C-alpha cells in the first residue's frame, strides 16, 4: 500500500495549540490535528492503542475539549498503512475490503467495502464519517475520493 511522509504536513499555530491541549489533558501522544470548519469539528489522530485514553472515561476528555473549544471533537487512530487508516477512520463500521483505483487525470479513489448493516455508520449522518475519512486520507495518502460500497 502507498505510504506518505508526514514531513509534508504543515500545522497551523491553532492546530498545534489544540494538539498541546489534548496532550496536556490526557498524556497521549497526539500525531496530528485537522480542523474541519465545514463540519464544525476537530479531528485528532493518535496512536491506535491510545484512542480510549484520549477519549477518557465515559468520554470525559472529549466532552471537556468540546466545552473549551466550542467544536465537536473526534479521536481517530493513526496508521501509515492505507488500509489500516481507512479502518480507523471509519470505526465503528466493520470494513471488509479496501481497494485503490487510479482514475484518469491522476485522481486516486478508495473503494471501501463494509458489512452491509454498517453502511449507514460508515457514511455517517450527512456523510460526515466518510468526509472525515476523506480528509485524513487526502492529507496522508493523496486520496481524492472515498466511496463506500
C-alpha positions as CSV (number, residue, x, y, z in Angstrom):
1,X,0.0,0.0,0.0
2,X,1.1,3.6,-0.6
3,X,2.8,5.5,2.2
4,X,3.3,9.2,2.6
5,X,5.8,11.2,4.6
6,X,4.5,13.2,7.5
7,X,7.1,15.9,6.7
8,X,4.8,17.4,4.0
9,X,2.2,18.3,6.6
10,X,2.3,21.9,8.0
11,X,0.5,22.5,11.2
12,X,-1.1,25.9,11.9
13,X,-0.5,27.5,15.3
14,X,-4.1,26.8,16.1
15,X,-3.8,23.1,15.3
16,X,-0.5,22.9,17.3
17,X,-2.3,24.6,20.3
18,X,-5.1,22.1,20.1
19,X,-2.7,19.1,20.0
20,X,-0.8,20.5,23.0
21,X,-4.1,20.9,24.9
22,X,-5.2,17.3,24.2
23,X,-1.7,16.1,25.3
24,X,-1.8,18.1,28.5
25,X,-5.2,16.8,29.3
26,X,-4.6,13.1,28.6
27,X,-0.8,12.5,28.3
28,X,-1.5,10.9,24.9
29,X,1.0,11.4,22.1
30,X,-1.1,13.4,19.5
31,X,0.1,12.7,16.0
32,X,-2.0,15.3,14.1
33,X,-5.0,17.6,14.3
34,X,-7.3,18.5,11.5
35,X,-9.7,21.5,11.9
36,X,-12.8,20.7,9.8
37,X,-14.7,24.0,9.8
38,X,-17.3,22.7,7.4
39,X,-18.5,20.2,9.9
40,X,-17.5,22.3,13.0
41,X,-15.2,19.6,14.4
42,X,-11.6,19.0,15.3
43,X,-10.2,15.6,14.4
44,X,-7.3,14.4,16.4
45,X,-5.1,11.5,15.2
46,X,-3.4,9.4,18.0
47,X,-1.7,6.0,18.2
48,X,-4.5,3.4,17.9
49,X,-3.7,1.9,21.3
50,X,-4.3,5.3,22.9
51,X,-7.7,6.2,21.4
52,X,-9.5,5.1,24.6
53,X,-7.1,7.1,26.8
54,X,-7.6,10.2,24.6
55,X,-11.4,9.9,24.8
56,X,-11.3,9.4,28.5
57,X,-13.6,7.5,30.9
58,X,-17.1,7.9,29.6
59,X,-15.9,10.4,27.0
60,X,-14.7,12.8,29.7
61,X,-11.8,14.4,27.8
62,X,-13.8,14.7,24.6
63,X,-16.6,16.5,26.5
64,X,-14.1,18.8,28.2
65,X,-12.4,19.7,24.9
66,X,-15.8,20.3,23.3
67,X,-16.6,22.8,26.1
68,X,-13.3,24.6,25.9
69,X,-13.0,24.8,22.1
70,X,-16.7,25.0,21.2
71,X,-16.5,22.4,18.4
72,X,-17.1,18.7,18.2
73,X,-14.1,16.5,19.0
74,X,-13.3,13.3,17.2
75,X,-10.4,11.0,18.1
76,X,-9.2,8.6,15.4
77,X,-6.4,6.1,15.4
78,X,-3.4,6.8,13.1
79,X,-1.5,4.5,10.8
80,X,0.9,5.0,8.0
81,X,-0.7,2.0,6.3
82,X,-3.6,3.0,4.0
83,X,-5.8,0.0,4.7
84,X,-5.4,0.3,8.5
85,X,-6.0,4.1,8.3
86,X,-9.3,3.5,6.4
87,X,-10.4,1.1,9.1
88,X,-9.5,3.6,11.9
89,X,-11.2,6.5,10.1
90,X,-14.5,4.6,9.6
91,X,-14.6,2.9,13.1
92,X,-17.0,1.5,14.4
93,X,-18.1,0.4,10.9
94,X,-16.6,-3.1,10.0
95,X,-14.5,-2.7,6.9
96,X,-14.3,-5.8,4.7
97,X,-12.1,-4.7,1.9
98,X,-10.1,-1.6,0.7
99,X,-9.2,-1.1,-2.9
100,X,-7.4,1.9,-4.5
101,X,-8.1,2.8,-8.1
102,X,-6.2,5.4,-10.2
103,X,-8.5,7.4,-12.3
104,X,-7.8,9.4,-15.5
105,X,-6.1,12.7,-14.6
106,X,-4.1,11.2,-11.7
107,X,-7.1,11.0,-9.3
108,X,-6.9,8.3,-6.6
109,X,-10.1,6.8,-5.4
110,X,-10.5,4.4,-2.4
111,X,-13.4,1.9,-2.6
112,X,-14.3,0.6,0.8
113,X,-16.5,-2.4,1.3
114,X,-18.2,-2.6,4.7
115,X,-20.6,-5.0,6.3
116,X,-24.0,-4.3,4.7
117,X,-25.5,-3.5,8.1
118,X,-22.7,-0.9,8.8
119,X,-23.1,1.1,5.6
120,X,-25.0,3.9,7.3
121,X,-22.4,4.0,10.1
122,X,-19.6,4.2,7.6
123,X,-21.2,7.1,5.7
124,X,-22.5,8.9,8.9
125,X,-25.2,11.5,9.3
126,X,-25.0,13.9,6.3
127,X,-21.9,12.0,5.1
128,X,-19.7,13.2,8.0
129,X,-17.9,9.9,8.6
130,X,-16.9,9.4,5.0
131,X,-15.9,13.1,4.9
132,X,-13.6,12.5,7.9
133,X,-12.0,9.5,6.2
134,X,-11.5,11.6,3.0
135,X,-9.9,14.5,4.9
136,X,-7.4,12.1,6.6
137,X,-6.7,10.0,3.5
138,X,-6.2,13.2,1.4
139,X,-3.7,14.5,3.9
140,X,-1.6,11.3,4.3
141,X,-2.1,9.3,1.1
142,X,-3.2,11.9,-1.5
143,X,-6.6,10.2,-2.0
144,X,-9.1,12.3,-3.9
145,X,-12.3,10.4,-3.1
146,X,-13.7,7.7,-0.7
147,X,-16.6,5.6,-1.9
148,X,-18.4,3.3,0.5
149,X,-19.7,0.1,-1.1
